[in-house]
Amino acid sequence: MRIRIFVGTGGVGKTSVTAVTGLQTALDGGKCLVLTIDPAWRLKTALNLTSGDLQQKVDLSGLSPTGELWAALLDVGASLDRAVRLYARAEQAETVLKHPIYHILTTSIAGMQELMAVERIDQAVEDGFESIFVDTAPARHAFEFLDKPEFFVQLVTFPIVKLIGRTYKLWEGSALQKLSKKAFELYTRVEELLGASLVREILDFFSVFQTVAESYADRAKRTLRLLRDPRVTGFSVVTTPFKAGRDADYFWSQLRERRFSVESLIVNRVWPALQPDPPSDLPTTLGRTVAWYQDVSQGHQRSLSAVFERYSGKIPKLIAVPEQAQDLHGVEALYSIAKSVGRL
């Protein structure tokens, strides 16, 4: 099994590069999933996906593939529902799914997108995908799906949190409830701040959701271990020529600091040099346009050479992808890139 995670700033073609890499692998064989955890859902346009399905098989019938390509848009609610049904007891799952706090959790709580991204990768592994390609949110948001699950794991395993989750039902239903107020003064203080009714509802939900949360934490730890294993997971930094130096420095340092393996640096949208050289007697307007193109192209080449020299020996694969003549929509457009460049 292999997992590839693509990071980069906005507007560098990261989603297209992710989809092309998944397509290349599917054509060569294996069951592949391209998963976007970017809320913008650009993958939907790139692969002409329809709404409503958790994951969809992409039609490659005209390309004679030896494998399968699937695509998925991260659906926070559906992913969490699946986790609850899979890892809670049947009666507990129904209690959680019908609880009013659960609906607030799935729609209003900040960070659920990032927490469910790691859960969704774990589900893809369980579904038997041999290769998983993950398109992340732009720039600094790319690291939130790595950082927030680790914080959640620490929170759920914190002793006082485990105590509240596991003892509230016992305390709430006990005949010694009034006498044990001092022993549970934490409950009382929170009730004074938020109101007893809301606090009881939250704690009631937390007491039944606790085992689901602990199970999520266990799986998140397992998935994060996979993401840190260079034999399984590699990160690819996607950028463009004039941003390459800055982006490479930022993502390289951030990923290394978090102990993740950087597998490739992909510089996208490189303007190739004109071949052959244009004649010198072009009309004035056309000549200026050609000269402008050549200036930009030469600037791209200088930036490319500088960043490749800086990261030679640090990042195993340094790849340049030429600018495409048109926007990429659909499998045919992605296939044209797959044929024109080496293996991404």
C-alpha positions as a printed Julia matrix, in Angstrom:
344×3 Matrix{Float64}:
   0.0    0.0     0.0
   1.15   3.53   -0.82
  -0.18   6.9     0.31
   0.78  10.12   -1.49
  -0.15  13.47    0.05
   0.08  16.63   -2.06
   0.58  20.01   -0.38
   0.97  23.48   -1.84
  -0.35  27.01   -1.91
  -3.53  27.98   -3.75
  -3.6   28.19   -7.53
  -0.58  25.99   -8.3
  -2.57  23.13   -9.89
  -2.22  20.8    -6.9
  -5.58  19.11   -7.45
  -4.81  18.41  -11.12
  -1.37  17.03  -10.26
  -2.94  14.77   -7.61
  -5.54  13.5   -10.07
  -2.96  12.93  -12.82
  -0.77  10.91  -10.43
  -3.74   8.77   -9.42
  -4.66   8.27  -13.08
  -1.13   7.2   -14.0
  -1.13   4.61  -11.22
  -4.59   3.28  -12.1
  -3.59   2.86  -15.75
  -0.66   0.72  -14.63
  -2.78  -1.42  -12.3
  -4.12  -1.47   -8.78
  -7.13  -0.06   -6.98
  -6.51   3.67   -6.54
  -8.36   6.42   -4.7
  -7.95  10.15   -5.22
  -9.3   11.87   -2.11
  -9.67  15.62   -1.73
  -9.88  17.06    1.77
  -9.89  20.6     0.37
 -13.31  22.19    1.11
 -13.19  23.87   -2.33
 -13.78  20.46   -4.0
 -11.87  21.3    -7.2
 -11.54  17.57   -7.78
 -15.24  17.49   -8.63
 -14.52  19.59  -11.72
 -11.29  17.84  -12.63
 -12.92  14.4   -12.77
 -16.52  15.39  -13.63
 -17.84  13.91  -10.4
 -21.5   13.9    -9.46
 -22.75  14.78   -5.98
 -24.21  12.4    -3.45
 -21.79   9.45   -3.36
 -19.14   9.0    -0.7
 -16.77   7.72   -3.39
 -17.2    7.15   -7.11
 -15.52   4.96   -9.68
 -14.1    7.04  -12.53
 -14.87   5.8   -16.03
 -11.55   4.93  -17.73
 -13.02   2.58  -20.33
 -11.54   4.51  -23.24
  -8.01   4.34  -21.85
  -7.59   0.55  -21.48
  -6.58   0.66  -17.81
  -5.28  -2.37  -15.93
  -6.45  -0.94  -12.6
  -9.29   1.12  -11.13
  -9.51   4.81  -10.33
 -11.9    5.99   -7.64
 -12.45   9.53   -6.43
 -13.87  10.9    -3.19
 -14.81  14.31   -1.83
 -14.49  14.5     1.94
 -18.0   14.46    3.44
 -17.62  15.22    7.16
 -21.11  14.08    8.16
 -21.06  10.84    6.17
 -17.55   9.96    7.36
 -18.44  10.55   11.0
 -21.72   8.62   10.67
 -19.79   5.68    9.25
 -17.28   5.82   12.11
 -20.04   5.88   14.72
 -21.87   2.91   13.18
 -18.67   0.94   12.71
 -17.07   1.42   16.1
 -19.96   1.86   18.54
 -22.36  -0.78   19.78
 -25.62  -0.79   17.81
 -27.75   0.74   20.57
 -25.02   3.24   21.43
 -24.66   4.27   17.79
 -28.36   5.07   17.5
 -28.23   7.13   20.7
 -25.29   9.13   19.37
 -26.74   9.65   15.89
 -30.08  10.92   17.24
 -28.61  13.15   19.94
 -29.07  16.92   19.29
 -25.47  17.65   20.29
 -24.27  15.25   17.57
 -25.82  17.41   14.84
 -24.1   20.48   16.28
 -20.85  18.52   16.33
 -21.03  17.63   12.65
 -22.12  21.01   11.34
 -20.8   23.71   13.63
 -17.69  22.59   15.5
 -14.46  24.04   14.11
 -11.91  21.44   13.14
 -14.24  18.6    12.16
 -13.05  18.81    8.54
  -9.48  18.13    9.65
 -10.4   15.44   12.18
 -12.45  13.56    9.58
  -9.66  13.8     6.99
  -7.51  11.37    8.98
 -10.57   9.21    9.68
 -11.36   9.15    5.95
  -7.82   8.01    5.1
  -8.21   5.21    7.65
 -11.52   4.21    6.04
  -9.86   4.15    2.6
  -7.2    1.8     3.94
  -9.91  -0.42    5.4
 -11.73  -0.4     2.03
  -8.71  -2.06    0.44
  -7.35   0.72   -1.77
  -3.79  -0.1    -2.75
  -2.84   3.49   -3.55
  -4.33   6.6    -1.94
  -3.65  10.1    -3.28
  -4.68  12.97   -1.01
  -5.3   16.51   -2.23
  -5.0   18.87    0.75
  -6.26  22.39    1.46
  -3.96  25.25    0.37
  -0.93  26.55    2.26
  -0.91  26.51    6.06
  -4.33  24.81    6.2
  -2.63  21.74    4.72
  -1.07  21.01    8.11
  -4.22  21.34   10.16
  -5.38  17.86    9.18
  -2.09  16.57   10.63
  -1.98  18.77   13.74
  -5.58  18.73   14.96
  -5.97  14.93   15.19
  -2.81  14.78   17.3
  -4.23  17.43   19.62
  -7.53  15.51   19.78
  -5.67  12.32   20.69
  -3.95  14.15   23.55
  -7.26  15.65   24.7
  -9.22  12.39   24.67
  -6.51  10.54   26.56
  -6.15  13.31   29.17
  -7.14  11.78   32.56
  -9.81  14.32   33.58
 -11.53  14.05   30.19
 -11.62  10.26   30.45
 -12.93  10.56   34.01
 -15.83  12.82   33.0
 -16.78  10.68   30.04
 -16.71   7.43   31.95
 -18.26   8.52   35.26
 -20.92  11.09   34.4
 -23.7    8.55   33.78
 -22.89   6.77   37.04
 -22.8   10.06   38.94
 -25.91  11.5    37.29
 -28.01   8.45   38.1
 -26.65   7.83   41.57
 -28.7    8.23   44.73
 -25.64   9.96   46.17
 -25.74  12.64   43.51
 -26.29  15.53   45.93
 -23.75  14.25   48.41
 -21.1   13.84   45.7
 -21.32  17.43   44.47
 -18.05  18.39   46.12
 -16.3   15.41   44.6
 -17.53  16.57   41.2
 -17.18  20.32   41.68
 -15.92  20.57   38.1
 -19.48  19.76   36.93
 -20.92  22.41   39.25
 -18.59  25.16   38.08
 -19.33  24.47   34.44
 -23.07  24.39   35.16
 -22.8   27.86   36.72
 -21.14  29.18   33.58
 -23.3   27.56   30.89
 -26.5   26.63   32.65
 -27.37  23.27   34.12
 -29.65  22.13   31.29
 -27.1   22.64   28.51
 -24.27  21.18   30.56
 -26.3   18.07   31.38
 -27.1   17.62   27.68
 -23.46  18.01   26.67
 -22.17  15.68   29.37
 -24.91  13.18   28.61
 -23.8   13.15   24.98
 -20.14  13.01   25.91
 -20.71  10.02   28.17
 -22.16   7.97   25.3
 -19.8    9.41   22.67
 -16.68   8.82   24.76
 -16.01   5.3    23.5
 -16.42   6.5    19.9
 -13.99   9.35   20.6
 -11.47   6.99   22.18
 -11.82   4.61   19.24
 -11.24   7.54   16.86
  -8.14   8.5    18.83
  -6.77   4.97   18.54
  -7.32   4.94   14.78
  -5.92   8.45   14.39
  -2.72   7.38   16.14
  -2.5    4.35   13.86
  -3.08   6.43   10.72
  -0.58   9.1    11.75
   2.0    6.36   12.26
   1.35   5.25    8.68
   1.71   8.83    7.44
   5.1    9.05    9.18
   6.35   5.77    7.72
   8.37   6.6     4.56
   7.85   3.03    3.33
   4.12   3.77    3.12
   3.66   7.54    2.77
   5.4   10.28    0.84
   4.54  13.98    0.71
   4.76  15.9    -2.55
   5.17  19.69   -2.6
   3.44  21.26   -5.62
   4.39  24.78   -6.65
   4.98  27.04   -9.66
   8.31  28.41  -10.95
   8.39  31.88   -9.39
   7.04  30.55   -6.06
   9.19  27.43   -6.03
  11.99  28.62   -3.74
   9.71  30.09   -1.09
   7.2   27.2    -1.19
   9.89  24.52   -1.09
  11.56  26.14    1.92
   8.29  26.5     3.81
   6.81  23.06    3.18
  10.14  21.25    3.51
  10.78  22.79    6.94
   7.21  22.31    8.19
   7.05  18.66    7.12
  10.5   17.84    8.47
   9.6   19.5    11.77
   6.56  17.2    12.01
   8.68  14.16   11.04
   7.03  13.48    7.68
   8.91  12.32    4.59
   9.1   14.63    1.55
   9.14  12.42   -1.54
   8.99  14.92   -4.38
   9.01  18.57   -5.37
   6.78  19.17   -8.39
   7.15  22.52  -10.14
   4.0   22.91  -12.21
   3.12  25.28  -15.08
   6.65  25.73  -16.39
   6.77  27.68  -19.67
   9.02  25.71  -22.04
  11.48  27.48  -24.33
  10.31  28.1   -27.89
  11.54  25.43  -30.27
  12.94  26.22  -32.75
  14.07  29.8   -32.13
  11.64  32.27  -33.77
  12.83  34.25  -36.83
  14.26  37.72  -36.18
  12.06  39.54  -38.72
   8.69  39.06  -36.99
   6.11  41.89  -37.14
   6.58  44.37  -34.28
   3.57  43.35  -32.15
   4.21  39.64  -32.59
   7.91  40.15  -31.94
   7.16  41.87  -28.63
   4.84  39.05  -27.62
   7.49  36.46  -28.46
  10.15  38.43  -26.57
   7.86  38.64  -23.53
   7.23  34.89  -23.65
  10.95  34.2   -23.88
  11.68  36.45  -20.9
   9.11  34.64  -18.76
  10.28  31.22  -19.96
  13.91  32.03  -19.17
  12.85  33.29  -15.73
  11.07  29.99  -15.13
  14.17  28.07  -16.09
  16.38  30.12  -13.76
  13.99  29.63  -10.84
  13.72  25.93  -11.64
  17.49  25.44  -11.77
  17.99  27.32   -8.5
  15.43  25.37   -6.48
  16.45  22.01   -7.97
  20.09  22.72   -7.11
  19.12  23.71   -3.55
  17.1   20.53   -2.93
  19.2   18.04   -4.88
  20.05  15.3    -2.43
  17.36  16.44    0.03
  14.22  15.58   -1.93
  14.45  12.34   -3.97
  12.32  13.43   -6.95
  12.5   16.89   -8.55
   9.94  17.19  -11.35
   8.99  19.95  -13.79
   5.54  19.88  -15.41
   5.01  22.13  -18.46
   2.18  24.66  -18.67
  -0.89  23.31  -20.43
  -2.63  25.1   -23.29
  -6.04  25.02  -21.59
  -7.78  24.41  -18.28
  -8.03  20.79  -17.24
 -11.55  19.37  -17.11
 -12.27  15.67  -17.3
 -10.26  12.49  -17.65
  -9.17  13.14  -21.24
  -7.42  16.38  -20.28
  -5.7   14.69  -17.35
  -4.64  11.83  -19.61
  -2.96  14.3   -21.95
  -0.71  15.41  -19.07
  -0.11  11.83  -17.98
   1.24  11.08  -21.47
   3.33  14.25  -21.79
   5.25  14.04  -18.5
   7.17  11.32  -16.73
   5.81   9.46  -13.77
   4.74  11.9   -11.07
